[in-house]
Amino acid sequence: MTEGTMLAPQATPTIPAARVTTVLRILVLSTFVVLLNETIMVNAIPRLMRHFEVSAAAAGWLSTAFMLTMAVVIPVTGWFLQRVTTRTAFGLAMALFLAGTALAAAAPSFPVLLAARVIQAGGTAVMMPLLMTTLMTLVPPEDRGRVMGNITLVISVAPALGPAASGVLLQLGTWRLLFLAVLPIAGAMAFFGRRHLVNIGEPQAGPIDWLSVPLAAVGFGALVYGLSGLGAESSAQAPLPPAATTLAGGVMVALFAWRQLALQRSSTPLLDLRTLTYRHFSVALGLMCLSFMALMGAFILLPIYLQEVAGLSSLQTGLLLIPGGLTMGLLGPQVGKLYDRLGAPRLVVPGAVLTAVCLALFALTDARTSPWLVLAFHMALSAGMAFVFTPIFTSGLAVLPPHLYPHGSAILGSLQQVAAAAGTALVISVMSGRAASATAAGADATGALETGIRWGFGVGAAIGGLTVLVALLVRTPPAPHQPAESEVRDDEDGTTADQVAQMHAC
């Protein structure tokens, strides 16, 4: 990432472009590292099942718990980022991630590994809203599309490369390499980040509504737990009925939203829902949720299909998935530049159509399908997603006033994780249910799994069809707000970065 691609020569009137580039580069690379771990466990699940002697459903919670923890923690970041300095938020996020990664690498049992994943996710949950809030504050409107194109590397490519990276590492050695390889990189980013980051805005003291925290945690937790049980073979023997749990989770989330609306009238909400009164933001949010449901469902099904049906090794699976992730990453900056010129609708609608078509084609694959054809489908799917994600993140946040940036980022990040968890749970439930039905009808294990996977991709294609309908509502937003000079500080005493640069020059 060069300075030219990261930012225009003069980024803002209050801070040198080179300094802005440094700040954004640190946050982008750090967020990339922590988000990569969201999906890095996918290929390791069969090995972990054998190592810890746990079921597939239990091992699957290593990914689901990560996404669920992020969905629970991210709503708090809207409040948190307004009350601590940027350096403090970054330091806490990286400390949690490093602690969770070290614990996971040394985990002696499955419960310890699961707890380590939760700690990792707690740190990751702070990084995404911190990156988005900083970007919207520092980068002028005319450059946001181009810079957001680079952010696509974090939002989309890191989770996409997770299965690929894990496939390569698992071929080299034990599953503990998944964490040992990340640990020194994350440590280096934490060190350089603490040295070079500037503080954005002034911390504002304010109370936290502790009732909202359990409402969010229980609501989102019950919702995802219930969805993961729907359609599963063992749903009838589940300790909590999946349908009732899903309904209870939905009710709790509704109570959380009602609580935030009440707090907006009398106090400080944990998550300011006035962001949803901006139509451009609401449409972008809906499209993002549907896209992540379809995307994460596909990313979960693909390694299972390639290894269990097509017969590829974990290394072959990882290598086959790398080009798709690179496609999304390389297209991100170019799509960002096109957004600055063409606006959102001309990019989002074709991207959504391409995504839906690719998911439908995946639903037609079977054991005889060439891996090269699967590779082509995956690259096309990644290209379609690149044309969706960059414009919707940019246009969605661009309409918000600066004081709502942290809350808008938190809402996008939180629901992104809920959507990803729900999409994963939905396609796995459908796959398990249809595979069980095929087994009961006399199919062998591979044939039954193939049937279940095709049904799972079919559900993804249906979700993709809904993304096309929502994409038709996307509009390019009006000109956003400009950042105030007082919003960028460098030292703890409130000195602006521009003043620091002048002092160094003297």
Secondary structure, 3 states (H helix, E strand, C coil): CCHHHHCCCCCECCECHHHHHHHHHHHHHHHHHHHHCCCCCCCCHHHHHHHHCCCHHHHHHHHHHHHHHHHHHHHHHHHHCCCCCHHHHHHHHHHHHHHHHHHHHCCCCHHHHHHHHHHHHHHHHHHHHHHHHHHHHHCCHHHHHHHHHHHHHHHHHHHHHHHHHHHHHHHHCCCCHHHHCHHHHHHHHHHHHHHHCCEECCCCCCCCCCCHHHHHHHHHHHHHHHHHHCCCCCHHHCCCCHHHHHHHHHHHHHHHHHHHHHHHHHCCCCCCHHHHHCHHHHHHHHHHHHHHHHHHHHHHHHHHHHHHHCCCCHHHHHHHHHHHHHHHHHHHHHHHHHHHHHCCHHHHHHHHHHHHHHHHHHCCCCCCCCHHHHHHHHHHHHHHHHHHHHHHHHHHHHCCCHHHHHHHHHHHHHHHHHHHHHHHHHHHHHHHHHHHHHHHCCCCHHHHHHHHHHHHHHHHHHHHHHHHHHHCCCCCCCCCCCCCHHHEECCCCCCCHHHHHHHHHC
